[in-house]
C-alpha cells in the first residue's frame, strides 16, 4: 500500500476533506512539541485558516526525539485526523511545512529570528516549562542550568525562546508571541515570568526588554485525544486506501481559548474557531469544576461500582443522574459568569462528551494523583458553597467516594498512583470515618479547615462510610 504524501494525495477519496488544490503554506508559526495533541488540536485550527490565508504554515520542532518529525517529513507533513464520536469522520491535515529534530539547531535558530514567524506555540507538558512547585522558573533544573551555562544549543523550551527573542532584539525586530498550549493554570503569566527570570540570569537589558515588550497570552485547550494505535492505522488505511503512520484521533469536541493581550497574534485563529477573551481564567475555572470535577467523581464512584471507562460509568443511570445533579445544583451556581461562555450549554456538552461510545477514557487513569487534583476539582466547589451558606452534599459525597476508593486500594494491597501514595496507604486504614479525619489532619487531598466545619465533615464521613459499604442509595441521595 502506498503511503500518504503530496504525491499520493490525489488518491484520497473525494469524500474525505484534504488540501488537494492548496499551495504549500509559508511558515509563520513555530511549534515546539509536535505530539498527538498538537496535531489533533492546534494544527487542525491552523489547517482551517490556511484555506484562505497561506502565511501561517507550521514548523514543527522536537526537543527530545526524531520519531514524530521524521514520520511527518516522510509524508510531506500530511496526516489524517480521525474524529471518533457518535458521528465519526476523517480529514487530511496539511498545516506543517518543516520538521526539525533536536540535532537541527541552526535551522531552529534561523526560524526564530525570521520576521515572518509571528507566533511560537508549545505543547511540551507541564514539566517542559521547568518550573518549581511555586510556579516560578527552577534555575536549578538540569536543562535550565545547562542553558544558562552559555551553550549555543539550548535544551529547554525556555532557553530556546529566550535565544530567539534575543536574536529578534539584536536585529531590531518586533518579538514573536510565545503562546503555551499546555493546561497549566495561568500558563501565559508563568511562561512570561520564566522568560524574564532566565534572561535576567544572563542579560539584565534583555530581561527588561522581554518584560516590557513581549506579550504571552494565557490559553486553555481541551479535546480528548487517545494515543494512536494499530486499530487507528488500520481504520485510516481502509478509508484512505493509503498507509498513514502519523495519523491521530480525537473526540469531536475541541476548544481553544486564547487571552486577548492587546497585540495581534499574527494568524486570525478566531476565524478558525478559537475563542479570544479577556477572561481565560473564567474558562479554566469552569473546566476544572465542571469537566474535571465530574471526571473525578465518575472515576472514584465508577471504579467502586465496577466500571472501567467514562462512557461505561455514564451508562449507569444512578451515577449519571448524581453527577448531573451535582454539576447543576452545586458546581454551576458557584461559578461567576464568563463572557462568551454559556454554562448551561457547556455543562450539557461535557455530559454528552462523557457518553461518547467510541473514545475509551479509562477511569483508573483519571483516578491517578487524586490528592493533587481534588482540592481544585472538588475542594473549591465545597469552599464556595460553604462561604455562601450552602451545604454541597453531592460534592461532599464525591470526596467521600475518593476516601472509600483509597480504603479499598489499601485493603486489597493495590498501589495508589499518587505522589503521596505511600502516605495515603498508611492513612487509609481503619474505618472510612477515621480516614477522613486523618487525611484532613495531614492536609492531603482534604483541607485541615474541614475539621472546623462539623456539618461538612459529617457529610464527607457519612458518604465515605456509605460508599465503602456499598450503600449507594445513601451516597446518591445525600442531603
C-alpha positions in Angstrom: 0.0 0.0 0.0 1.3 3.5 -0.9 2.0 6.0 1.9 0.1 9.3 2.3 2.2 12.1 0.8 1.9 15.1 -1.6 2.5 12.6 -4.5 -0.4 10.3 -3.4 -2.8 13.0 -2.1 -4.9 12.7 -5.3 -5.7 9.1 -4.4 -7.5 10.2 -1.2 -11.3 9.7 -1.8 -13.1 12.9 -2.6 -15.4 12.5 0.3 -12.5 13.0 2.7 -11.5 16.7 3.1 -7.9 17.3 2.2 -5.7 20.1 1.0 -5.7 19.0 -2.6 -5.5 22.2 -4.6 -3.9 24.3 -1.8 -0.4 25.5 -2.4 2.2 24.7 0.2 2.0 27.3 3.0 4.6 29.8 4.1 6.0 29.4 7.6 4.5 31.8 10.1 4.3 29.6 13.2 6.9 27.6 15.0 5.6 24.9 17.3 7.7 23.1 20.0 6.4 19.6 20.8 4.5 18.2 17.8 2.9 15.3 19.6 -0.6 13.9 19.0 -2.5 16.6 20.9 -0.9 19.4 18.9 -1.6 17.7 15.6 -5.1 16.8 16.5 -5.9 20.2 18.1 -4.0 23.4 17.2 -2.8 22.2 13.8 -6.4 21.5 12.8 -7.4 25.1 13.6 -4.4 26.3 11.6 -5.2 24.0 8.7 -8.7 25.6 8.5 -7.1 29.0 8.5 -4.7 28.1 5.7 -7.6 27.5 3.3 -7.8 31.3 2.9 -4.5 32.6 4.4 -1.3 30.7 3.4 1.0 32.7 5.6 0.7 30.6 8.7 2.2 27.2 8.0 3.8 25.5 11.0 7.4 24.5 11.5 7.4 21.5 13.9 10.3 21.3 16.4 11.0 18.3 18.5 13.2 18.9 21.6 13.7 15.3 22.6 13.4 12.8 19.8 13.3 12.5 16.0 10.4 10.0 15.7 7.4 12.3 15.2 9.1 14.8 12.9 10.6 12.0 10.9 7.1 10.5 10.4 5.7 13.8 9.4 8.6 14.5 7.0 8.2 11.1 5.4 4.6 12.1 4.5 5.4 15.7 3.4 3.6 16.9 6.6 0.3 15.3 5.7 -1.6 13.1 8.1 -5.1 12.0 8.9 -7.2 13.4 11.8 -9.8 10.8 12.7 -12.7 12.2 14.7 -14.1 9.4 16.9 -17.5 10.1 18.2 -21.2 9.2 17.7 -20.7 10.5 14.2 -17.1 9.8 13.1 -15.2 11.4 10.3 -11.7 11.8 8.8 -9.8 14.7 7.4 -6.3 15.1 6.0 -4.3 17.9 7.7 -1.6 19.8 5.8 -0.6 22.6 8.2 3.1 21.6 8.7 5.8 22.8 6.4 9.1 22.0 8.1 10.1 19.3 10.5 13.1 19.8 12.8 14.8 17.3 15.1 16.9 18.0 18.1 20.1 18.0 16.1 19.0 20.7 13.7 19.6 23.7 16.0 20.9 26.2 13.3 17.6 25.8 11.4 15.6 26.4 14.5 17.7 29.5 15.4 17.1 30.8 11.9 13.3 30.3 12.1 13.0 32.1 15.5 14.9 35.0 14.0 12.8 35.1 10.9 10.4 38.2 10.9 7.8 36.1 9.0 7.4 34.0 12.2 4.9 35.8 14.4 3.7 33.1 16.7 5.7 30.4 18.7 3.4 27.8 20.3 4.3 24.9 22.6 2.8 21.6 23.9 5.7 20.2 26.0 3.6 19.1 29.1 3.8 20.9 32.4 7.2 19.5 33.1 8.6 21.1 29.9 8.4 24.6 31.4 11.0 23.7 34.1 9.0 25.4 36.9 9.5 25.0 40.6 6.5 23.9 42.8 5.6 27.6 43.4 5.3 28.2 39.6 8.5 30.2 39.2 11.4 29.1 36.9 13.5 26.4 38.6 17.0 27.8 38.0 18.5 24.5 39.3 16.7 22.4 36.8 19.3 20.5 34.8 18.1 21.8 31.4 17.9 25.4 32.7 21.4 25.1 34.3 22.7 23.7 31.0 21.3 26.5 29.0 22.4 29.2 31.4 26.0 27.9 31.2 26.3 29.6 27.8 25.8 26.7 25.3 24.9 27.6 21.8 22.3 24.8 21.6 19.6 25.1 24.3 17.9 22.0 25.8 14.9 23.7 27.3 11.9 25.4 25.7 12.7 28.4 27.9 16.3 28.5 26.6 15.1 28.4 23.0 12.5 31.1 23.4 14.9 33.5 25.1 17.6 32.8 22.5 15.0 33.5 19.7 13.8 36.7 21.4 17.4 37.9 21.9 18.0 37.4 18.2 15.0 39.4 17.4 16.0 42.2 19.7 19.6 42.2 18.3 18.2 42.6 14.8 15.8 45.4 16.0 12.8 43.3 15.0 9.5 43.0 16.9 9.3 40.0 19.2 7.3 36.9 18.2 4.4 36.0 20.5 5.2 32.9 22.7 2.0 31.0 23.4 1.9 28.0 25.7 -0.8 25.4 24.9 -0.5 23.1 27.9 -3.2 23.0 30.5 -1.2 24.8 33.3 -3.2 27.4 35.2 -2.2 31.0 34.2 0.2 29.4 31.7 1.0 32.6 29.9 1.9 34.6 33.0 4.1 31.8 34.3 5.9 31.4 31.0 6.4 35.2 30.7 7.9 35.3 34.2 10.1 32.3 33.4 11.4 34.0 30.3 12.2 37.2 32.2 13.9 35.2 35.1 16.0 33.2 32.6 17.1 36.3 30.7 17.9 38.2 33.9 20.3 35.5 34.9 22.3 36.3 31.8 21.5 39.8 30.5 19.6 42.4 32.5 18.9 44.6 29.5 17.3 41.6 27.6 15.2 40.7 30.6 13.9 44.3 30.8 13.1 44.2 27.1 11.2 40.9 27.4 9.4 42.2 30.4 8.2 45.3 28.6 7.8 44.2 25.0 6.9 40.6 24.9 3.3 39.5 25.4 2.5 36.0 26.4 -1.2 35.0 26.2 -2.8 32.6 28.7 -4.6 29.8 26.9 -6.9 26.8 27.7 -7.1 23.8 25.4 -9.5 20.9 25.5 -10.2 17.8 23.4 -9.8 14.2 24.4 -7.0 12.7 22.3 -6.3 9.0 22.8 -3.0 7.7 21.6 -2.8 6.3 18.1 -2.7 2.5 17.8 -2.8 -0.2 15.2 -6.6 -0.1 15.1 -6.5 3.5 14.2 -3.8 3.0 11.5 -5.9 0.1 10.0 -9.1 2.1 10.0 -7.3 5.1 8.3 -5.8 2.8 5.7 -9.1 1.3 4.9 -10.7 4.7 4.4 -7.9 6.4 2.6 -6.5 3.5 0.6 -3.1 4.7 1.8 -0.8 4.0 4.7 -0.6 6.8 7.3 1.7 6.2 10.3 1.3 9.8 11.5 -2.5 9.6 11.9 -4.1 11.0 15.1 -7.5 10.7 16.7 -9.7 12.8 19.0 -13.3 13.4 20.0 -15.5 15.8 18.0 -15.4 18.5 20.8 -12.5 20.9 20.7 -11.9 24.1 22.4 -9.0 26.7 22.2 -9.4 29.7 24.5 -6.8 32.4 24.0 -6.2 35.6 26.0 -6.5 38.8 24.2 -3.3 40.6 25.2 -3.8 43.6 23.1 -1.3 42.8 20.4 -2.0 40.8 17.2 -1.1 37.1 17.4 -0.4 37.0 13.6 -2.8 34.3 12.5 -6.5 35.1 12.9 -7.2 32.0 14.9 -10.6 33.3 16.0 -11.8 32.9 12.3 -10.9 29.2 12.6 -12.9 28.7 15.7 -10.7 29.7 18.6 -12.1 31.9 21.3 -10.3 35.2 22.1 -11.2 36.5 25.6 -10.0 38.7 28.4 -11.1 36.0 30.9 -9.2 32.8 30.2 -9.2 32.2 34.0 -13.0 32.0 33.9 -12.9 29.3 31.3 -10.2 27.5 33.2 -12.3 27.6 36.4 -15.4 26.3 34.6 -13.4 23.4 33.1 -11.8 22.5 36.4 -15.0 22.4 38.3 -17.5 21.1 35.7 -15.5 18.8 33.4 -12.7 17.8 35.7 -14.8 17.7 38.9 -17.3 15.4 37.1 -14.5 13.3 35.7 -13.0 12.6 39.2 -16.4 11.9 40.6 -17.1 9.4 37.9 -13.7 7.8 38.4 -13.9 7.1 42.1 -17.6 6.2 42.3 -17.4 4.4 39.0 -14.5 2.2 40.0 -16.2 1.4 43.3 -19.2 0.3 41.3 -17.2 -1.9 38.9 -17.0 0.4 35.9 -13.9 0.7 33.7 -14.4 3.7 31.4 -16.2 7.1 31.5 -18.8 6.0 28.9 -19.5 2.9 30.9 -19.9 4.9 34.1 -22.3 7.3 32.3 -24.3 4.3 31.3 -25.0 3.7 35.0 -28.3 5.7 35.4 -27.9 6.3 39.1 -24.4 7.5 38.9 -25.0 9.7 35.8 -28.0 11.3 37.5 -25.9 12.0 40.6 -23.1 13.7 38.6 -25.5 15.8 36.6 -27.3 17.0 39.7 -24.0 17.9 41.4 -23.0 20.0 38.4 -26.4 21.7 38.1 -27.1 22.4 41.7 -23.7 22.7 43.4 -21.0 23.4 40.9 -22.5 25.7 38.3 -24.3 28.1 40.8 -20.9 28.9 42.4 -19.2 29.8 39.1 -19.0 33.5 38.2 -20.4 34.5 34.8 -17.9 34.3 31.9 -18.4 36.5 28.8 -18.9 34.3 25.8 -19.4 31.1 27.8 -22.9 29.6 28.2 -22.5 27.5 31.3 -25.8 25.5 30.7 -24.6 24.6 27.2 -21.1 23.8 28.4 -22.4 21.5 31.2 -24.6 19.7 28.6 -21.7 19.4 26.2 -19.5 17.9 28.9 -22.1 15.3 29.8 -22.6 14.4 26.2 -18.9 14.0 25.6 -18.7 11.6 28.5 -21.2 9.4 26.8 -19.1 9.1 23.6 -19.2 5.3 22.9 -16.0 5.4 20.7 -13.5 7.1 23.0 -12.4 4.7 25.8 -11.3 7.0 28.6 -10.2 4.7 31.5 -11.4 5.6 35.0 -8.2 4.3 36.5 -6.2 6.8 34.5 -8.4 9.7 35.7 -8.1 8.4 39.3 -4.3 9.0 39.3 -2.9 11.8 41.5 -6.2 12.4 43.3 -4.6 14.2 46.3 -3.2 16.8 43.8 -6.3 17.3 41.7 -9.2 17.1 44.1 -8.5 20.4 46.0 -9.2 22.2 42.7 -11.7 19.9 41.1 -14.0 19.5 44.1 -12.5 21.3 47.1 -13.0 24.8 45.6 -16.7 23.9 44.9 -17.1 22.9 48.6 -15.4 26.1 49.8 -17.5 28.3 47.6 -20.8 26.7 48.7 -19.9 26.8 52.3 -18.9 30.5 52.0 -22.4 31.1 50.6 -24.0 29.2 53.5 -24.9 26.2 51.3 -24.3 22.5 52.0 -22.9 20.9 48.9 -24.0 17.3 49.8 -23.2 15.7 46.4 -19.7 17.3 46.2 -19.1 16.1 49.7 -20.2 12.6 48.7 -17.9 12.7 45.7 -15.0 13.3 48.1 -16.3 10.5 50.3 -16.0 8.2 47.3 -12.3 9.1 47.0 -11.8 8.1 50.6 -13.7 4.8 50.0 -11.5 4.3 46.9 -8.3 4.7 49.0 -9.6 2.4 51.7 -10.4 -0.3 49.0 -7.0 0.1 47.4 -5.3 -0.2 50.8 -7.4 -3.2 51.9 -6.6 -5.1 48.7 -2.9 -4.1 48.7 -3.2 -2.3 45.4 -0.7 0.6 44.9 -2.2 4.1 45.0 -1.0 6.1 42.0 -0.4 9.4 43.6 2.7 11.5 44.6 1.5 10.9 48.2 0.8 7.2 47.5 2.8 5.8 50.4 1.4 8.3 52.9 -2.1 7.6 51.6 -1.7 3.9 52.1 -0.7 4.5 55.7 -3.5 6.9 56.4 -6.2 4.9 54.6 -6.5 2.2 57.2 -9.4 1.7 59.7 -12.9 2.9 59.1 -13.6 5.5 56.4 -14.8 7.9 59.0 -11.3 7.7 60.7 -9.6 8.0 57.3 -11.4 11.3 56.5 -10.1 12.9 59.7 -6.5 11.6 59.2 -6.4 13.0 55.7 -7.7 16.4 56.8 -5.2 16.5 59.7 -2.4 15.7 57.2 -3.7 18.2 54.7 -3.5 15.6 51.9 -6.4 15.8 49.5 -8.7 17.2 52.2 -8.1 20.6 53.8 -7.4 20.9 57.5 -10.2 23.5 57.6 -12.6 20.6 57.1 -12.1 19.7 60.7 -13.5 23.1 61.7 -16.7 22.6 59.7 -18.7 20.0 61.7 -21.6 19.7 59.3 -19.4 19.3 56.2 -17.1 16.9 58.0 -20.0 14.8 59.0 -21.3 14.7 55.4 -18.0 13.6 54.0 -17.6 11.0 56.7 -21.1 9.6 56.2 -20.6 9.4 52.4 -17.2 7.7 52.7 -18.7 5.1 55.0 -21.7 4.5 52.8 -19.6 4.2 49.6 -17.3 1.8 51.4 -20.3 -0.3 52.5 -21.8 -0.2 49.0 -24.8 1.7 50.3 -25.2 3.6 47.1 -28.8 4.9 47.7 -27.4 6.8 50.7 -24.5 8.2 48.7 -26.6 9.3 45.8 -29.4 10.8 47.8 -27.0 12.7 50.1 -28.8 15.7 51.5 
